[in-house]
């Protein structure tokens, strides 16, 4: 047994083995150095991208997302370079990863579309958290915008979760973007009432309401001669956050002031005229007992 071991050790080329170990050790050391330096550089670059977005006023969620995306892409390049340094065939590995990525992309096509839409919403920012918007026929205050969904809180305290793909592909009405809104009120008065007096009463009420903005000025005019009323268009400007409260206050004040001033607010009426035939009983008897026809000469 010992003779065989001696023969085996004697047959080994110790110099070649030492050269191979030295060569592999050098490759592993260089690969490890590439990983360490690459990790450090990747983090630096990703943090620089995040800082640039923060200075530009971008959404923090977008900055965090791009930080992770840049870091992952750079680390993939670093790992590929390290594997290539130690002799691993990276071409076949990249082909396998590409095929796997294609399969995953096809399987998650809908989710990826929502993800891309979320990134676009964060970049172009058509609305912000706290603003009142209407999206796909749903109105509410924006609570949160994530990479996949947008959450709205409706006025009756319901939470609506909309996928970002639908949000980005539909019309978005932002009621809070400009800071001010115009009230569009329609109040009808009777045809026998004084139009000038009614307009003067409304303007007096608008001037007494402190939440109505002086600039731009409110507009009060005759809008329509309807079937049973003369409709007045009342269009004051208010702050977006006070829209509903000012509207309810003005409607009540207009009704009370019109009542006090003797100005009527007519309701739609329809006249029904019945035509009753005279001597209905005689006609009925005549229909039941018809007279004989007169003989011909």
DACORQUI-V902551 format. One line per field, one symbol per residue. phi: phi as a letter, one per 20 degrees, with the letter a starting at -180 (. if undefined). psi: psi as a letter, one per 40 degrees, with the letter a starting at -180 (. if undefined). burial: # if it has 24 or more other ideal C-beta (glycine too) atoms within 12 Angstrom, else .. A space follows every 50 residues. Layout:
phi=???
psi=???
burial=???
This chain:
phi=.fffffffffffefffffffffffffffffffffffffffffffffffff ffffffnffgfffffffffffffffffffffffffenffeffffffffff fffffffdfffffffffffffffelfbcfneeccclnddaefeacdfdcc dddfgemdddddffffffedfdddedfenccdfddccecffeeeffffff fffffffeefeefecfffdcbfdbeefcbeededcedcfgfdgfffffff ffffffffffemeedfdfccedddeefflffffffffecffffffff
psi=ddddddddddehgddddddddddddddddddddddddddddddddddddd dddddefihddddddddddddddddddddddddddeehhedddddddddd dddddddfddddddddddddddddgeiiheihihhfehhihhdihaddih hihidffihhhhidddddeihhhheedediihhgihhiiideihdddddd dddddddehdehidhiiihhihdigadeihhhhhgihiideedddddddd ddddddddddefhigiihihhhhhhhiifdddddddddgiiiiiii.
burial=..............................#..##..##..#..##..## ..#....##.###.###..##..##..######.##.............. .............######.##..###...#####..############# ##.......#########...#..##....###.######..#.#..##. ###.##..#.###....#.#.#......####.#####.#.##..##.## ..##..##....#.#................................
